[in-house]
Structures are given as C-alpha cells and as structure tokens.
Amino acid sequence: MRLTSLHAEGLRAGDSVELVGPDTLARLPDGPAGIAILDALDMVAATCEPTRTKACLVALGIAPDEAAIEQLDEDGLPIQVHIEGGDAGALIDAGRSRTARVKASFELDPPLFGQLRQHAVRDPRLVPALSEATLSLTVGWMWTTDETTASIGLLSVAVGGMAFPSTGSERPGWLPELLHVVGQRIRRVPALGEVDLAARLHEASLSPDPEVRARLARIQQAMAEPPFSLGTLELVRLSGQVRPCFGPHLLRARQLGPAALSALNLATTVLLDQPDVLLACSPAHLDAEAVRDWLTAQAEGEHAVLEQVLIARGGAG
C-alpha cells in the first residue's frame, strides 16, 4: 500500500497542506508544513484503526499518555475521544478552527486488493469499483469549545473512484476490516525512552512466532552496522529492569549519547513493525543522509520491508 496524495485542512501549519505523487522516499517540505503532513497521516491511522487511536493521540502531542484518554467506538471504528489534561492546540489552532480534515488516497497492494475481490462475491456494489486498486478516504475531527473532547468521523470513502456510504446502515460490512488494515500499515517513528523500548523488544524476544524473533535479530544486528554503528544490541536485566545495551562491553544507551535511542526507535519501527508507509522526522543526532540511504534500502533493496517512507526535516521552515 502506498500513499498517492494527501490534502489536510485545519492543522496548525496553516490553511492547508498538500502532497501529490510522493516517491518511495519522499522528503516533505521543511518546517511545520512537513510535520503537518505526518500529523495528518497519524489522524488517518487513528480514525481507521481503534487499537491505534490512543497511541496516535499521544504521538500527536494531544494527550500526555494513553491513560488520560477515554475512547468511544461504534461499529468497529472510533467516534469520540475525551482527554484529561489534553492539548488540542498541539494539532489545531482553535482560535481559527476547531475542525481538522484530511483526504488521503492510496494505491492498494495485491494482497489487500485481493481481500476486496473476495468481498465482492457478497457485495455486488464492489464489482465495478474493482477496475482500479485505489482507496480514497476523508476523515474529520471536531473539537468541543473546551478542547477536551473530539468527535472522530469517517466522512467519505471511495474504492476505485466509486463512493460508498461511510456511515449508517448502508455502510458496507467489509469497510471497517479494510480500514483496520490501512491504519495498521501507517506507522510513525516514536520517541520512546530506553525502558519502554526495551519492554517492546523483550516482548518480541519471547514471541512464539519465529518471524517476530527473526525481526528482533535483524534489529540487534542493524545497531552494529552503518549508519548506526553502535554495537550489537543486547537486552540486559539491570536493577530489576530490562534495558538496551550495545556491543561486547554492554554500553548503556546514555553512554553512547542521544543517537542511540534515535537509532533504536527508528530501527524498531522499521524492522519490527514493518509498516507499508513509514512516517519519520529527520533523525536527531544521526547522519541524516546516511540514514536516508538506509531507509531507501529498506524500501527498495533485496530485503525491503517498507513500501514508502515520508520524512520531514522540521525546523522553522
């Protein structure tokens, strides 16, 4: 699955931001506009996949943590969130508008398109839509005046250019399942601390799935190789907590400086999560060009695990 276009309105970056025909590795506009494109895709993921909604709200800076969020779902999709101690201003300028909208279009990969073909057996409305392997959807978030509660809505959806009802009893039964997959395939690189990162990786090491353990092994090796060159990753229990350490001397992340956690967050998202569309800021404390080359290899090389990378530089623009 690849993003083919995006248009967002109501975000803090200005009246609107737009992206058309992004490459496999797309360098987004400098400054807040590029970050707004990443934010818009986080909104899409949060609207499509209810198990990702809270994590996306934290990533957007709207919620301090997942425990502060009360989420209401209906028919397989989120429809409302209430946030204690939230900051809607991290995403929108409420003085200008309390509503944000995103329209995103995707090219579907053969497995996802094949799922739709299977649904067409039971839903004849899909048959003419399957002339193109495309999905377009519009999502909208509207905040209350006190900025603590947001209504989350799927405003429109089209497959192969053909519109389908996005709400109510006429909404296709196959749609939530399709959207869940879309939401899972969009991932933003987080900024987790070493304890939370180690917990994720430790959980992967205990997985009964050999593929998950193989992904962990790739992360461990990647840390020792360019562009990171920190030493092989080891998970070590220290003072009752599992922590990431590097190389034969088990150097702590803090001994290697901030680059260690930047590298491990990035490699974990790429190699463990393996999203189709990776959302990343230009990695702090790392050689940006070398990391871009590594990301390109993850999307185009012999052992590619990504379909597309959207990378923003941030800064003042």
Salt bridges, closest charged atoms under 4 A:
GLU9 OE2 - HIS7 NE2 3.18
ASP15 OD1 - ARG96 NH1 3.64
GLU18 OE2 - HIS7 ND1 3.58
ASP30 OD1 - ARG313 NE 3.16
ASP39 OD1 - ARG188 NH1 2.72
ASP42 OD2 - ARG188 NH1 2.92
GLU84 OE2 - HIS82 NE2 3.14
ASP93 OD2 - ARG96 NE 3.96
ASP109 OD2 - ARG185 NH1 2.32
ASP123 OD1 - ARG125 NE 3.06
GLU177 OE1 - HIS119 NE2 3.83
GLU194 OE2 - ARG243 NH1 2.88
GLU211 OE2 - ARG215 NE 3.01
ASP273 OD1 - ARG200 NH2 2.80
ASP276 OD2 - ARG185 NH1 3.00
GLU289 OE1 - ARG27 NH2 3.24
GLU289 OE2 - ARG292 NH1 2.91
